[in-house]
């Protein structure tokens, strides 16, 4: 009796667990389905692999990062016509908003024109932006901003005077090549007053990725880090 009982126990322990058997069964079904697909597709596994790669790139382009080609000279000298930048589409997805000095790509439909644009954020919601002070500099919340590190050589901060309050949820944006940029200054009398809703921002341009000779990270200028918070220096 003892021998028979031990034999029965060994038989039980050697039998596959139900969960493991179910997992193997599912794997076998997936393998068979994949084999049927590869048999049906011209090119078999090669075609299936290409489709998988394309699907991955589509998801990446839609939700994570997107290349953007510079269409004009409005952001020279840092960004030249034909340069391709990599736009980080996750930069503002988890509570963080655009900051002064960020270079952003946005949908300008109904505000600037029916196209995507790339500009630098100069003012965010609540900011008071003025041009210009006695030295010809833009002031944000009462603090002059030294833009010489990124302005196009020979350009002044602006030949168009302005004195604006940036509404909450919007951005005041300018091109670095001020004399060759259609930006918030040119649309102060348009719908939205030249401001771009944050919701229209596609993402932050973080890298120049092409051509290889221009490869560089687009860092936020330190000059904007010294700007006080909105409301700190004016009523």
C-alpha positions in Angstrom: 0.0 0.0 0.0 2.8 2.4 0.9 4.5 1.6 -2.4 1.4 2.2 -4.4 0.7 5.5 -2.6 4.3 6.7 -3.3 4.0 5.8 -7.0 0.7 7.7 -7.2 2.3 10.7 -5.6 5.2 10.6 -8.1 2.8 10.5 -11.0 1.0 13.6 -9.7 4.3 15.5 -9.2 5.5 14.7 -12.7 2.3 15.8 -14.4 2.5 19.4 -15.8 0.9 22.2 -13.8 -2.4 23.5 -15.3 -1.1 27.0 -15.7 2.1 25.9 -17.4 0.2 23.7 -19.8 -2.2 26.6 -20.6 0.8 28.9 -21.3 2.3 26.4 -23.6 -1.0 26.0 -25.4 -1.3 29.7 -25.9 2.2 29.9 -27.2 1.5 27.1 -29.6 -1.6 28.9 -30.9 0.3 32.2 -31.4 3.1 30.3 -33.2 0.6 28.6 -35.5 -1.2 31.9 -36.2 2.2 33.6 -36.9 3.1 30.7 -39.2 -0.1 31.1 -41.1 0.4 34.8 -41.5 4.0 34.3 -42.8 2.8 31.6 -45.2 0.2 34.0 -46.5 2.4 37.1 -46.8 4.7 37.5 -49.9 8.2 37.4 -48.5 7.2 35.6 -45.3 9.2 36.5 -42.2 11.0 39.3 -43.9 7.7 41.1 -44.8 6.3 40.5 -41.3 9.4 41.9 -39.7 9.2 45.0 -41.9 5.6 45.5 -41.0 6.5 45.2 -37.3 9.2 47.8 -37.6 6.9 50.2 -39.5 4.3 49.8 -36.8 6.9 50.5 -34.1 8.1 53.6 -36.0 4.5 54.8 -36.4 3.9 54.5 -32.6 7.2 56.2 -31.9 6.4 59.1 -34.3 2.9 59.5 -32.9 3.5 59.4 -29.2 7.3 59.8 -28.4 9.4 61.7 -30.9 9.0 63.2 -34.3 11.5 64.7 -36.8 10.8 68.2 -38.0 12.5 69.9 -40.9 13.4 73.6 -40.6 11.5 75.3 -43.4 12.8 78.9 -43.1 15.5 81.0 -41.7 13.4 82.4 -38.8 15.5 80.5 -36.2 19.0 81.2 -37.6 21.7 81.1 -36.7 21.1 78.1 -34.5 18.7 76.3 -36.8 19.3 76.5 -40.5 17.0 75.9 -43.4 17.0 72.1 -44.1 18.2 71.1 -40.6 16.2 68.3 -39.0 15.4 68.5 -35.3 14.0 65.8 -33.1 10.9 66.9 -31.3 10.3 65.4 -27.9 6.5 64.8 -27.7 6.6 63.6 -24.1 8.3 66.8 -22.7 5.0 68.3 -21.7 2.8 65.2 -21.3 3.2 64.6 -17.6 2.3 67.9 -15.9 5.3 70.0 -17.0 4.6 73.0 -19.3 6.8 74.9 -21.8 9.4 77.1 -20.1 10.9 80.4 -21.2 13.8 79.7 -23.6 12.4 76.4 -24.9 12.4 75.9 -28.6 8.9 74.4 -29.5 7.1 73.1 -32.5 3.4 74.0 -32.6 0.4 73.9 -34.8 -0.3 77.5 -35.9 -3.6 76.9 -37.6 -6.0 79.8 -36.9 -3.2 81.8 -35.2 -0.2 82.1 -37.4 -1.2 80.1 -40.5 -2.2 76.5 -41.5 1.2 74.9 -40.8 3.5 73.8 -38.0 6.0 76.4 -36.8 9.1 76.4 -34.7 9.9 79.3 -32.3 11.4 80.1 -29.0 9.2 80.6 -26.0 9.8 84.1 -24.5 6.8 84.4 -22.3 4.5 81.9 -20.5 1.1 82.3 -18.9 1.0 85.3 -16.5 4.2 86.9 -17.8 4.5 90.5 -18.7 6.7 91.0 -21.8 8.0 94.3 -23.0 10.3 95.6 -25.7 12.4 97.3 -25.3 14.3 98.7 -22.3 16.7 101.6 -22.6 19.4 99.2 -23.7 17.2 97.7 -26.4 16.6 94.4 -24.5 13.4 92.5 -24.0 12.1 92.5 -20.5 10.2 89.6 -18.9 8.5 90.3 -15.6 10.7 93.4 -15.2 14.0 91.5 -15.8 16.0 92.3 -19.0 17.0 89.2 -20.9 20.4 89.0 -22.6 19.7 87.2 -25.9 23.0 87.8 -27.6 24.1 84.1 -27.3 21.3 83.0 -29.7 20.1 86.0 -31.7 21.0 86.2 -35.3 24.2 88.3 -35.7 23.4 91.9 -36.4 19.7 91.6 -35.3 18.2 93.6 -32.4 15.7 92.0 -30.0 12.9 93.7 -31.9 12.3 96.7 -34.1 8.6 96.4 -33.2 7.7 97.7 -29.7 5.3 95.7 -27.7 4.0 95.5 -24.2 1.9 92.4 -23.5 0.5 90.3 -20.7 0.5 86.6 -21.6 -2.8 85.0 -20.7 -2.8 81.7 -18.7 -2.5 78.6 -20.9 -0.7 80.5 -23.8 2.8 81.3 -25.0 4.4 84.4 -26.4 7.0 83.1 -29.0 9.7 84.7 -31.2 12.1 83.5 -33.8 15.8 83.9 -33.1 16.3 85.7 -36.5 14.1 88.5 -35.5 14.3 90.4 -38.8 13.2 87.3 -40.7 10.6 85.9 -38.4 6.8 86.1 -38.4 6.0 85.5 -34.8 3.9 86.7 -31.9 4.8 90.3 -32.7 3.2 90.2 -36.1 0.0 88.7 -34.8 -0.8 91.0 -31.9 -4.0 92.1 -33.7 -4.9 88.6 -34.9 -7.2 86.1 -33.2 -5.5 85.1 -30.0 -3.5 88.3 -29.9 -0.3 86.5 -31.2 -0.4 84.0 -28.3 -0.2 80.3 -28.9 -2.3 78.0 -26.7 -0.2 75.4 -24.9 -2.5 72.7 -26.2 -1.2 73.5 -29.8 2.4 72.6 -28.9 3.5 69.4 -30.6 6.7 69.1 -28.5 10.0 70.5 -27.5 12.9 70.5 -30.0 15.8 68.9 -28.2 18.3 67.9 -30.8 19.5 68.8 -34.3 19.9 65.3 -35.8 20.7 66.1 -39.5 22.9 67.0 -41.2 25.5 65.2 -39.1 27.8 68.2 -39.0 25.1 70.2 -37.2 24.4 67.5 -34.6 23.9 69.2 -31.3 21.6 69.4 -28.3 19.4 72.5 -28.1 20.0 73.7 -24.5 17.8 76.2 -22.8 19.6 79.6 -22.5 20.7 80.5 -19.0 19.4 84.0 -19.5 15.8 82.9 -19.0 16.5 81.0 -15.8 17.1 84.4 -14.1 13.6 85.7 -15.0 11.4 86.0 -11.9 8.1 84.3 -11.6 5.1 85.9 -13.1 3.6 88.6 -10.8 6.8 88.8 -8.7 7.8 92.2 -9.9 4.7 93.9 -11.2 1.1 94.3 -10.4 
